[in-house]
Amino acid sequence: MSLSAALTAAASSPSPSPSESTAPTVPTFQDAQESATNAASWVEQNWSTWLAIGLRVLLILVVAAVLRVVVRRAITKLIDRMNRTVQAVDGTALSGLLVNVERRRQRSQAIGSVLRSVASFLILGTAALMVLSTFQINLAPLLASAGVAGVAIGFGARNLVTDFLSGVFMILEDQYGVGDQIDAGVATGEVIEVGLRVTKLRGADGEIWYVRNGEVKRIGNLSQGWATAGVDVTVRPTEDLDRVKATLDEIAERMGKEEPWNELLWGPIEVLGLDSVLVDSMTIRVSAKTMPGKSLSVERELRWRIKRAFDAADIRIVGGEPTAPESTPPDPTAAMAAPSAFGNTASPQSEAATAIAPQRPPTK
């Protein structure tokens, strides 16, 4: 058909009226019945799949919840058993002296919190991934996105992560605890609180130091093991060494039997011998192992007893500086005549005092 014939046919065909073109199509009862039948058949075909997915998700959540409760309760019982084991240790043992109630409580609380958090994260995270895989969701993009986000967060909060990990290892290794005297490099003092991110120290002047665990590069714990009390006794080189040693041995034996020093001393007080010999003095070293943190008290008591015993035995204690030779008292007349050789050596203070002194009227 040519183009002119098509245009003629289109012009001769009757155009629909406006009412016929805008009238909606009303569905019949047969159409509705057919749609309902199709929907029912679709539900009938897929309800078994939905039921299986729902039961699988419910089973995963129930198992995760039960496993989480069981693991957290097991961790709590393990921590309680560790505390009871430490409390059962004899009080005279080293661990019984070092670990007090507050230290055990904070350490067990921190360890339990870390273990419970890690267990909950692993269990719930695994359950969430299993639920998503049940709905046939591709986990590869999610895991990749989570990995990128984790790297970004770890890079931005690297100091926080470093502090947290350092705190976890400090607590697990029991490097220090509440009541310990430590030297953390950046601060020194008594530990009053141990956290996963920050450790609180009380300094010698009462100030509180907040030390980030990631900043601690070395720790010197003065409350673990034992301390050493050392006293240097300096006497004249002419003293009898056997007599001096016998006096020191008597002091050590008597102090080791008296309370409370017999509990603070973890070994006998030893006279180590001559530490140095000079022209005008000789130094004898006395040492003893003590309870941690009690070395200063033992040293002060040792010095007190040594001084009293040496005074009673007429043993002279000298200082580290050489003593000045004794000289005869100066002659007052020579002291008065000496300034004449250098002219008037009156001090400015004396001249000023003379100048401002009130002039007394001559007596008649």
Disulfide bonds with the S-S distance in Angstrom:
none
